[in-house]
Amino acid sequence: MTESQPETQPQALPGSLAEFRDDFLALGVPDRLQLLLEFSNELPALPTEYADHPDLLERVEECQSPVFIFVTVGADGDAPDVVRMHATAPRESPTTRGFASILAQGLSGLTVTEVLGVPSDYPLTLGLSEAVSPLRIRGMVGMLGRVQRQVRAKTA
């Protein structure tokens, strides 16, 4: 992304995130919550280097549950502009853990430009506002915002 290119430039939603959104919207409200719970079981485990150093993770203050994230750009043999999102959330908080899983799976492997192009209201497009509290949605919006902030900081 160049300095003259605005961060809010409209882009197509990246593949996995669009697919996740479409999967949620294809279901009725009760089934959307069930899908979110399925995502909670699919949150990728933290790589050992982050699990052993929790000080590298950033707390997502917008979340009611203790959620921590860390973003890498161009690490572990990835191309220099490839983003990986790592997150941890307690199993006792399946809604929050599901949101973290959606973002970790949907953002990891995208380029810096793609991650920064994800609309900040993406969590609102999943059709979960009827199934979970506004505070939970705010937490997911907060996670996405922190990921994008970390990506900007790492690529500045």
BELVEN-V407418 format. One record per pair of residues at least 12 apart in sequence whose ideal C-beta (glycine too) atoms are under 7 Angstrom apart, sorted by the first residue. I is the first residue (numbers start at 0). J is the second residue. D is the distance in Angstrom with one decimal. If there is no record, write none. Layout:
I|J|D / I|J|D
//
This chain:
0|111|6.7 / 0|112|5.3 / 0|115|6.2 / 6|115|5.8 / 8|116|6.9 / 10|116|3.9 / 13|109|5.3 / 13|113|4.9 / 13|117|7.0 / 15|104|6.3 / 15|105|4.4 / 16|105|4.2 / 16|117|6.4 / 16|121|6.5 / 19|101|5.6 / 19|105|5.8 / 20|124|5.3 / 20|125|5.7 / 22|34|6.5 / 23|125|4.5 / 23|126|5.2 / 23|127|6.8 / 24|126|5.0 / 28|129|4.9 / 28|130|5.2 / 31|126|5.8 / 31|127|5.8 / 31|130|5.4 / 32|130|4.4 / 35|94|6.3 / 35|97|4.0 / 35|127|6.5 / 36|93|5.2 / 36|97|6.2 / 38|97|4.0 / 38|100|4.3 / 38|101|5.4 / 39|93|4.0 / 39|96|4.0 / 39|97|3.9 / 39|100|6.1 / 41|100|5.2 / 41|104|6.9 / 42|86|6.5 / 42|88|6.6 / 42|96|5.5 / 42|99|5.7 / 42|100|3.9 / 42|103|6.4 / 43|103|5.7 / 45|85|5.5 / 45|87|5.6 / 46|85|6.6 / 49|69|5.5 / 49|85|5.5 / 53|67|6.9 / 55|69|5.5 / 56|68|6.4 / 56|69|4.8 / 56|87|6.8 / 57|69|6.7 / 57|145|6.1 / 59|138|6.7 / 59|141|5.4 / 59|142|5.2 / 59|145|5.7 / 61|137|5.6 / 61|138|5.1 / 61|141|2.6 / 62|95|5.5 / 62|138|3.7 / 62|141|6.3 / 63|134|6.0 / 63|138|6.5 / 64|88|6.0 / 64|89|5.9 / 64|92|3.6 / 64|95|4.3 / 65|89|6.4 / 66|86|6.5 / 66|88|4.6 / 66|95|5.7 / 66|99|5.8 / 66|142|6.6 / 67|86|6.9 / 67|87|5.0 / 68|84|6.4 / 68|85|6.7 / 68|86|4.8 / 68|142|6.4 / 68|145|6.0 / 68|146|6.3 / 69|85|4.7 / 70|82|6.2 / 70|83|7.0 / 70|84|5.4 / 70|146|5.6 / 70|149|4.1 / 70|150|5.8 / 70|153|6.7 / 71|83|4.6 / 72|111|6.3 / 72|150|6.3 / 72|153|4.6 / 72|154|6.0 / 80|110|4.8 / 80|111|4.6 / 81|108|6.4 / 81|110|6.3 / 82|106|6.1 / 82|107|6.8 / 82|109|5.5 / 82|111|6.1 / 82|114|4.8 / 82|150|5.8 / 83|107|4.7 / 84|102|6.0 / 84|103|4.8 / 84|106|4.6 / 84|107|5.3 / 84|146|5.5 / 85|103|6.8 / 86|99|4.0 / 86|103|5.0 / 94|131|5.5 / 94|135|5.3 / 95|135|6.7 / 95|138|5.9 / 98|122|6.9 / 98|138|6.6 / 98|139|3.9 / 98|142|6.4 / 99|142|6.3 / 102|142|5.6 / 102|143|6.1 / 102|146|6.6 / 106|146|6.2 / 111|150|5.8 / 111|154|5.4 / 114|146|6.8 / 114|147|6.4 / 114|150|5.3 / 115|147|5.8 / 115|150|6.2 / 117|143|6.6 / 119|140|6.5 / 119|143|6.5 / 119|144|6.3 / 121|143|6.2 / 122|136|5.6 / 122|139|3.9 / 122|140|5.2 / 122|143|6.6 / 123|136|6.5
//
